[in-house]
Amino acid sequence: MTDDVVEPLVRSIRDFAKGNIRSLEIDREHTIPPAVLRGLGELGLFGVTLPTEWGGAGLTAVDATRVVIALAEIDRSVATTVGLHLGLGTRGLVAWGTRAQQEKWLPSLAAGEAIAAFATTEPEAGSDLSALKAVAVAGPDGRLRLSGTKLYVTNAGFASVLTVTASTPGLGGAARGTSLLLVDPKSPGALIQPEERKLGLRGSSTCAFIFEDVTLAPDAVLGEPGQGAAQLAHVLSWGRMLLSAGCVGTARTALKAALEHVHQRRQFQRALIQQEVVQQRLARASAVAYGMSALVQTAASAEKDWELLSRLTTSSKVFCSEGGFELADLAIQLHGGSGYIEDTGMAVLMRDARVTRIFEGANDVLLTHAGLMELTAPAKVPTDEVLAPLWKAVTARREAMGSGIRALNRRAQQHALGWAVAWRDAATAATLLARTPVEQACAALLREEAITVSSAQPLPAGPTAVLTAALLEGVLP
């Protein structure tokens, strides 16, 4: 889709925000005003990626990321509410919903009259999705009985439909299968818990659900019964893509605020921007922000290639969430004492960014997974000669791990390889998309740092072993 459609929409978002979205007030009151949600619905934001047949705009994943970026530049809680609805909340329904399921839900979801949520995390299953305990068992009449607890359900407080991941033993012939289920949160036995009190994203709704023998019709299952694990991987790719887009919005706002401040603030008889250290830190921050944006655009462009989408969104989620938090922290640092004061808006940027390194897959887990993917199925090397040194560095790190069972069991090395992969993918995206001299400079800086990351040496084995043994005994230095 061209700028002819997306740019006017982004302008409408900014115009609406000027008179209606007050980020500090949303953070202070721990809620997004209903009028704001209605206004977002009237703009069509809840239907951006939903099919035109059901009242949506039918836009691409790239377009959706641009919408979420624009929202996140203004307020991260608002961006999270819309982004989760478009990604985790509705993706399963769009991808696998029957016509009857879509007809029932999508028109109201596209109009913003209903908002979607997604429930996967459990008390004993965070990043380890194999440990899910929620279960839905089919009775003689074919109806399902859902029981279990789901934590940290974003949009829970005002959701009209939940997509719930649950074990469905025997369903579809899979003895230990998992399925995605459509659940009305007002169903008898679906017990919503109080809103969580959070460090950041305070305006977004986050609650737990307890499902006590909730009765579901057979048509509550999305797609093929027992295929939830594969479906979940795709839904999470969309979720991570739009989460990454939100991180880009945070990074842009932080960088813009920092740049404005260092031009105005004087120390040691000159503006902060004249200080060499400040210049270098902002130059690197600019490169990271550009790499984040390029990687998100590249990942979203792969929406029809589900395998590539999964790999790139894993890299983008890690790189963008780490980068977004880093830039928010830098903005506070460069603001000095004023950055620590809530009224400047810098503190809320950092608080909102912190959870992105945890939810939709904790970064340490995703890095290990990314390293394992690269170890077992290396990405195709591009032909661009400028990228050759970078890709060679990552290949060398992978090959140094060896092969076979020993390599597969080296989790710390997989983690390090995953971080190298994330930097490689960001630097590659930036290089291939760079057009202007400034963008090309950003790409060059990213390539150099990515090579450094790929070449980083592990911690010395001897001291690490001593410290690990002490920590296992609960002994602190």
C-alpha positions as CSV (number, residue, x, y, z in Angstrom):
1,M,0.0,0.0,0.0
2,T,1.4,3.4,-0.9
3,D,1.8,6.6,1.1
4,D,-1.5,7.8,-0.5
5,V,-3.4,5.7,2.0
6,V,-1.0,5.5,5.0
7,E,0.3,9.1,5.3
8,P,-3.1,10.7,5.6
9,L,-4.0,8.1,8.2
10,V,-0.8,8.9,10.2
11,R,-1.6,12.7,9.9
12,S,-5.1,12.0,11.2
13,I,-3.6,10.1,14.2
14,R,-1.4,13.0,15.0
15,D,-4.2,15.5,14.6
16,F,-6.5,13.5,16.9
17,A,-3.7,13.1,19.5
18,K,-3.1,16.8,19.8
19,G,-6.5,17.4,21.2
20,N,-7.3,14.1,22.9
21,I,-4.3,12.0,24.0
22,R,-2.5,13.2,27.1
23,S,0.2,10.7,27.9
24,L,1.1,11.9,31.4
25,E,-2.5,11.9,32.4
26,I,-3.1,8.4,31.0
27,D,0.0,7.2,33.0
28,R,-1.2,9.0,36.2
29,E,-4.8,7.8,36.0
30,H,-3.8,4.2,34.9
31,T,-6.4,4.2,32.1
32,I,-7.1,5.3,28.6
33,P,-10.2,7.4,28.5
34,P,-13.2,5.7,26.7
35,A,-13.5,8.7,24.4
36,V,-9.9,8.1,23.2
37,L,-10.7,4.5,22.4
38,R,-13.9,5.6,20.6
39,G,-11.9,8.1,18.6
40,L,-9.3,5.5,17.6
41,G,-12.2,3.3,16.4
42,E,-13.7,6.1,14.4
43,L,-10.3,6.6,12.7
44,G,-10.5,3.0,11.7
45,L,-7.3,2.0,13.6
46,F,-8.8,-1.2,15.0
47,G,-9.5,-2.5,11.5
48,V,-6.2,-1.6,9.8
49,T,-5.2,-5.2,9.0
50,L,-8.7,-6.8,9.0
51,P,-10.3,-7.9,5.8
52,T,-12.3,-5.3,3.8
53,E,-15.1,-7.9,3.5
54,W,-15.8,-7.4,7.2
55,G,-15.3,-3.6,7.4
56,G,-11.5,-3.5,7.9
57,A,-9.0,-1.6,5.7
58,G,-7.2,-4.7,4.5
59,L,-3.8,-2.9,4.8
60,T,-0.5,-4.7,4.8
61,A,1.7,-5.6,7.8
62,V,4.1,-2.8,6.8
63,D,1.2,-0.3,6.9
64,A,0.2,-1.6,10.4
65,T,3.7,-1.1,11.7
66,R,3.6,2.5,10.5
67,V,0.3,3.1,12.3
68,V,1.7,1.6,15.6
69,I,4.9,3.6,15.3
70,A,2.8,6.8,15.0
71,L,0.8,5.9,18.0
72,A,3.8,5.0,20.1
73,E,5.5,8.3,19.3
74,I,2.5,9.8,21.2
75,D,1.7,7.3,23.9
76,R,2.9,3.7,24.4
77,S,-0.2,2.5,26.3
78,V,-2.4,3.5,23.4
79,A,-0.1,1.9,20.8
80,T,0.0,-1.3,22.9
81,T,-3.8,-1.4,23.0
82,V,-4.2,-1.0,19.3
83,G,-1.1,-3.1,18.4
84,L,-2.1,-6.1,20.4
85,H,-5.6,-6.0,19.0
86,L,-4.2,-6.0,15.4
87,G,-1.6,-8.6,16.1
88,L,-2.1,-11.2,18.9
89,G,-5.8,-10.4,19.4
90,T,-7.1,-10.8,15.8
91,R,-4.4,-12.6,13.8
92,G,-5.7,-16.1,14.6
93,L,-9.2,-15.1,13.6
94,V,-8.1,-13.6,10.3
95,A,-5.7,-16.5,9.5
96,W,-7.8,-19.5,10.5
97,G,-11.3,-18.3,11.4
98,T,-14.2,-19.9,9.6
99,R,-16.6,-17.7,7.7
100,A,-19.1,-18.1,10.6
101,Q,-16.5,-17.1,13.2
102,Q,-15.4,-14.1,11.1
103,E,-18.9,-13.0,10.4
104,K,-19.7,-13.1,14.2
105,W,-16.6,-11.2,15.4
106,L,-14.8,-9.2,12.7
107,P,-17.3,-6.5,11.8
108,S,-17.4,-5.2,15.4
109,L,-13.6,-5.7,15.9
110,A,-12.9,-3.7,12.7
111,A,-15.1,-0.9,13.9
112,G,-13.5,-0.7,17.3
113,E,-16.9,-1.5,18.9
114,A,-15.2,-4.7,20.2
115,I,-11.6,-5.1,21.2
116,A,-9.6,-8.3,21.1
117,A,-7.2,-9.9,23.6
118,F,-4.9,-12.9,23.7
119,A,-4.3,-15.2,26.7
120,T,-1.3,-17.5,26.8
121,T,0.9,-16.8,29.8
122,E,0.2,-18.9,32.9
123,P,1.6,-19.0,36.5
124,E,4.0,-21.9,35.5
125,A,4.3,-21.1,31.8
126,G,5.8,-17.8,30.7
127,S,8.4,-18.2,27.9
128,D,8.1,-21.9,28.2
129,L,4.9,-22.5,26.3
130,S,5.3,-26.3,26.5
131,A,4.4,-26.0,30.2
132,L,0.8,-24.8,29.6
133,K,-1.7,-26.2,32.1
134,A,-5.0,-24.7,30.8
135,V,-7.0,-27.5,29.4
136,A,-10.2,-27.8,27.3
137,V,-11.7,-31.3,27.3
138,A,-14.5,-32.3,24.9
139,G,-17.6,-34.0,26.4
140,P,-19.9,-36.5,24.8
141,D,-21.9,-33.7,23.2
142,G,-18.8,-32.2,21.6
143,R,-18.8,-29.1,23.8
144,L,-15.5,-28.1,25.4
145,R,-14.9,-27.5,29.1
146,L,-12.1,-25.0,29.6
147,S,-10.3,-24.7,32.9
148,G,-7.1,-22.9,33.9
149,T,-5.5,-19.6,34.7
150,K,-4.1,-17.0,32.4
151,L,-1.9,-14.1,33.5
152,Y,-1.1,-10.7,32.1
153,V,-3.8,-10.5,29.5
154,T,-3.4,-7.2,27.7
155,N,-6.7,-5.5,26.8
156,A,-8.5,-7.8,29.3
157,G,-10.5,-5.1,31.0
158,F,-12.5,-4.2,28.0
159,A,-12.0,-7.1,25.6
160,S,-15.1,-8.6,23.9
161,V,-13.3,-11.8,22.7
162,L,-10.2,-13.7,23.9
163,T,-8.0,-16.0,21.9
164,V,-6.9,-18.6,24.5
165,T,-4.2,-21.2,24.1
166,A,-5.1,-24.4,25.8
167,S,-4.2,-28.1,25.8
168,T,-6.9,-30.1,24.0
169,P,-6.1,-33.7,24.6
170,G,-7.7,-36.0,22.1
171,L,-9.2,-33.2,20.0
172,G,-8.5,-33.7,16.3
173,G,-6.8,-37.0,17.1
174,A,-3.8,-35.4,18.8
175,A,-3.3,-37.0,22.2
176,R,-1.4,-34.1,23.6
177,G,-2.4,-31.4,21.1
178,T,-2.8,-27.6,21.7
179,S,-5.5,-25.5,20.2
180,L,-6.4,-21.8,19.9
181,L,-9.9,-21.1,21.3
182,L,-12.2,-18.2,20.9
183,V,-13.7,-17.3,24.3
184,D,-16.3,-14.7,25.2
185,P,-14.9,-13.2,28.5
186,K,-18.5,-12.8,29.8
187,S,-19.1,-16.6,29.6
188,P,-20.1,-18.2,32.9
189,G,-17.0,-19.4,34.7
190,A,-14.7,-16.9,33.0
191,L,-13.6,-14.8,36.0
192,I,-11.6,-11.6,35.3
193,Q,-9.3,-10.5,38.1
194,P,-8.4,-6.9,39.2
195,E,-6.2,-4.7,37.0
196,E,-2.5,-5.2,37.7
197,R,-0.5,-2.3,39.1
198,K,2.4,-1.9,36.8
199,L,5.8,-0.2,36.4
200,G,4.9,1.1,33.0
201,L,2.2,0.9,30.3
202,R,-0.1,1.9,33.0
203,G,-2.9,3.0,30.7
204,S,-3.2,-0.3,29.0
205,S,-5.4,-2.9,30.7
206,T,-3.7,-6.0,32.1
207,C,-5.6,-8.6,34.1
208,A,-5.6,-12.3,34.8
209,F,-8.4,-14.7,33.9
210,I,-9.5,-17.8,35.8
211,F,-11.5,-20.2,33.7
212,E,-13.6,-22.5,35.9
213,D,-15.2,-25.2,33.7
214,V,-16.2,-22.7,31.0
215,T,-18.4,-24.3,28.4
216,L,-17.5,-23.7,24.8
217,A,-19.3,-24.7,21.6
218,P,-17.3,-27.0,19.2
219,D,-16.9,-24.1,16.8
220,A,-14.8,-22.2,19.4
221,V,-11.7,-23.8,18.0
222,L,-9.7,-21.8,15.5
223,G,-8.5,-23.8,12.5
224,E,-7.5,-27.4,12.8
225,P,-7.9,-28.8,16.4
226,G,-4.6,-29.8,18.0
227,Q,-2.5,-27.5,15.7
228,G,-2.2,-24.7,18.2
229,A,1.6,-24.9,18.6
230,A,2.2,-24.0,14.9
231,Q,-0.6,-21.4,14.9
232,L,0.8,-19.8,18.0
233,A,4.2,-19.4,16.4
234,H,2.6,-17.4,13.6
235,V,0.4,-15.3,15.9
236,L,3.4,-14.5,18.0
237,S,5.3,-13.4,14.9
238,W,2.7,-10.8,14.3
239,G,2.7,-9.8,18.0
240,R,6.4,-9.4,18.0
241,M,6.4,-7.4,14.8
242,L,3.9,-4.8,16.1
243,L,5.6,-4.7,19.5
244,S,8.8,-3.9,17.7
245,A,7.0,-1.1,15.8
246,G,6.0,0.3,19.2
247,C,9.7,0.3,20.2
248,V,10.6,2.3,17.1
249,G,8.0,4.9,18.2
250,T,9.5,5.1,21.6
251,A,13.0,5.4,20.2
252,R,12.1,8.2,17.8
253,T,10.4,10.2,20.6
254,A,13.3,9.7,23.0
255,L,15.9,10.7,20.3
256,K,13.9,13.8,19.3
257,A,13.5,14.9,22.9
258,A,17.2,14.3,23.6
259,L,18.3,16.2,20.5
260,E,16.1,19.2,21.3
261,H,17.4,19.3,24.9
262,V,21.1,19.1,24.1
263,H,20.8,21.9,21.6
264,Q,19.2,24.1,24.3
265,R,21.0,23.1,27.4
266,R,24.3,24.8,28.1
267,Q,27.1,23.4,30.3
268,F,30.7,24.5,30.6
269,Q,30.0,27.6,28.5
270,R,28.6,25.8,25.5
271,A,25.6,23.8,24.3
272,L,25.6,20.1,25.2
273,I,25.5,19.2,21.6
274,Q,29.0,20.7,21.3
275,Q,30.4,18.1,23.7
276,E,32.2,15.3,21.8
277,V,30.9,12.5,24.1
278,V,27.3,13.7,23.6
279,Q,27.8,13.8,19.9
280,Q,29.1,10.2,19.8
281,R,26.4,8.9,22.0
282,L,23.7,10.5,19.9
283,A,25.3,9.4,16.7
284,R,25.2,5.8,17.8
285,A,21.6,6.3,19.1
286,S,20.6,7.6,15.7
287,A,22.1,4.5,14.0
288,V,20.3,2.1,16.4
289,A,17.0,3.9,15.9
290,Y,17.4,3.6,12.1
291,G,18.4,0.0,12.4
292,M,15.3,-0.6,14.5
293,S,13.0,1.0,11.9
294,A,14.7,-0.8,8.9
295,L,14.5,-4.2,10.6
296,V,10.8,-3.7,11.5
297,Q,10.0,-2.7,7.9
298,T,12.0,-5.7,6.5
299,A,10.3,-8.1,8.9
300,A,6.8,-6.8,8.1
301,S,7.6,-7.1,4.4
302,A,7.9,-10.9,4.9
303,E,4.3,-11.3,6.1
304,K,3.5,-13.9,3.4
305,D,6.7,-16.0,4.1
306,W,5.8,-17.3,7.5
307,E,9.2,-19.0,8.2
308,L,11.1,-15.8,7.3
309,L,8.6,-13.7,9.3
310,S,9.3,-15.8,12.4
311,R,13.0,-15.5,12.1
312,L,13.0,-11.7,11.4
313,T,10.4,-10.9,14.1
314,T,12.5,-12.8,16.6
315,S,15.5,-10.6,15.8
316,S,13.4,-7.4,15.6
317,K,11.7,-8.0,18.9
318,V,15.0,-8.4,20.7
319,F,16.9,-5.7,18.9
320,C,14.1,-3.1,19.0
321,S,13.1,-3.7,22.6
322,E,16.7,-3.5,23.8
323,G,17.3,-0.5,21.6
324,G,14.1,1.3,22.6
325,F,14.9,1.0,26.3
326,E,18.5,2.1,25.7
327,L,17.4,5.2,23.9
328,A,14.8,6.1,26.5
329,D,17.5,5.7,29.2
330,L,19.9,7.9,27.1
331,A,17.2,10.6,26.8
332,I,17.0,10.7,30.6
333,Q,20.8,10.8,31.0
334,L,21.2,13.7,28.6
335,H,18.3,15.6,30.2
336,G,20.2,15.3,33.5
337,G,18.1,15.9,36.7
338,S,15.1,17.1,34.7
339,G,14.9,13.8,32.9
340,Y,14.2,12.2,36.3
341,I,11.1,14.4,36.8
342,E,7.9,12.9,35.6
343,D,6.6,16.1,34.1
344,T,9.2,16.1,31.4
345,G,7.8,12.8,30.0
346,M,11.2,11.1,29.9
347,A,10.5,8.8,32.8
348,V,7.3,7.4,31.4
349,L,9.1,6.6,28.2
350,M,11.6,4.4,30.0
351,R,9.0,2.8,32.3
352,D,6.8,2.0,29.3
353,A,9.8,0.5,27.4
354,R,11.0,-1.8,30.1
355,V,8.4,-4.5,29.8
356,T,9.0,-4.9,26.1
357,R,12.2,-6.8,26.9
358,I,10.1,-9.3,28.8
359,F,6.7,-9.9,27.3
360,E,5.9,-11.8,24.1
361,G,9.0,-13.8,24.8
362,A,11.7,-12.8,27.3
363,N,14.7,-11.6,25.4
364,D,17.2,-14.1,26.9
365,V,14.9,-16.9,25.8
366,L,14.5,-15.5,22.3
367,L,18.2,-15.0,21.9
368,T,18.9,-18.6,22.7
369,H,16.2,-19.6,20.3
370,A,17.6,-17.3,17.6
371,G,21.0,-18.8,18.1
372,L,19.6,-22.3,17.9
373,M,17.8,-21.5,14.7
374,E,21.0,-20.1,13.2
375,L,22.9,-23.2,14.3
376,T,20.5,-25.7,12.8
377,A,19.2,-23.8,9.8
378,P,21.5,-20.9,8.9
379,A,20.0,-17.9,7.1
380,K,20.7,-17.5,3.5
381,V,23.8,-15.3,2.9
382,P,23.0,-12.2,0.8
383,T,25.1,-11.4,-2.3
384,D,25.8,-7.8,-1.3
385,E,29.6,-7.4,-1.0
386,V,29.2,-4.6,1.6
387,L,27.5,-7.1,3.9
388,A,30.1,-9.9,3.4
389,P,32.4,-9.1,6.4
390,L,29.4,-8.9,8.7
391,W,27.9,-12.2,7.6
392,K,31.4,-13.8,7.6
393,A,31.8,-12.8,11.3
394,V,28.5,-14.4,12.3
395,T,29.3,-17.6,10.3
396,A,32.6,-17.8,12.0
397,R,31.0,-17.6,15.4
398,R,28.5,-20.3,14.4
399,E,31.1,-22.6,13.1
400,A,33.2,-22.2,16.2
401,M,30.4,-23.8,18.2
402,G,31.0,-27.1,16.3
403,S,28.1,-29.4,15.5
404,G,26.1,-32.3,16.9
405,I,24.7,-32.7,20.4
406,R,27.5,-30.8,22.1
407,A,26.7,-27.6,20.1
408,L,22.9,-28.0,20.7
409,N,23.5,-28.1,24.5
410,R,25.6,-25.0,24.6
411,R,22.9,-22.6,25.6
412,A,25.2,-19.7,26.6
413,Q,26.9,-19.8,23.2
414,Q,23.5,-20.1,21.5
415,H,22.5,-16.9,23.4
416,A,25.6,-15.1,22.2
417,L,25.1,-16.3,18.6
418,G,21.4,-15.1,18.8
419,W,22.6,-11.6,19.8
420,A,25.0,-11.6,16.9
421,V,22.1,-12.7,14.6
422,A,19.9,-9.9,15.8
423,W,22.6,-7.3,15.2
424,R,23.4,-8.9,11.8
425,D,19.7,-8.7,10.7
426,A,19.4,-5.1,11.8
427,A,22.6,-4.0,10.1
428,T,21.6,-5.9,7.0
429,A,18.1,-4.4,6.8
430,A,19.6,-0.9,7.4
431,T,22.2,-1.4,4.6
432,L,19.7,-2.7,2.1
433,L,17.2,0.1,2.7
434,A,19.6,3.1,3.2
435,R,19.4,5.7,0.5
436,T,20.5,9.0,1.9
437,P,24.1,9.8,3.2
438,V,22.8,9.9,6.7
439,E,21.0,6.5,6.4
440,Q,24.1,5.1,4.8
441,A,26.3,6.4,7.7
442,C,23.8,4.7,10.2
443,A,24.1,1.4,8.3
444,A,27.9,1.6,8.3
445,L,28.0,2.2,12.0
446,L,25.6,-0.7,12.6
447,R,27.7,-3.0,10.5
448,E,30.9,-2.2,12.4
449,E,29.2,-2.7,15.8
450,A,27.5,-5.9,14.6
451,I,30.9,-7.3,13.7
452,T,32.2,-6.4,17.1
453,V,29.2,-8.1,18.7
454,S,29.7,-11.2,16.6
455,S,33.4,-11.3,17.7
456,A,32.8,-10.9,21.4
457,Q,34.6,-13.4,23.6
458,P,32.7,-15.4,26.3
459,L,33.4,-14.9,29.9
460,P,36.5,-16.6,31.3
461,A,35.6,-20.2,32.2
462,G,37.5,-20.4,35.5
463,P,36.1,-17.4,37.3
464,T,32.7,-18.0,35.9
465,A,32.7,-21.6,37.2
466,V,33.7,-20.4,40.7
467,L,31.0,-17.8,40.8
468,T,28.3,-20.1,39.4
469,A,29.1,-22.7,42.1
470,A,28.8,-20.0,44.8
471,L,25.5,-18.7,43.4
472,L,24.0,-22.2,43.3
473,E,24.7,-22.3,47.0
474,G,23.1,-19.0,47.5
475,V,26.4,-17.2,48.3
476,L,26.8,-13.6,47.2
477,P,30.1,-11.7,46.9
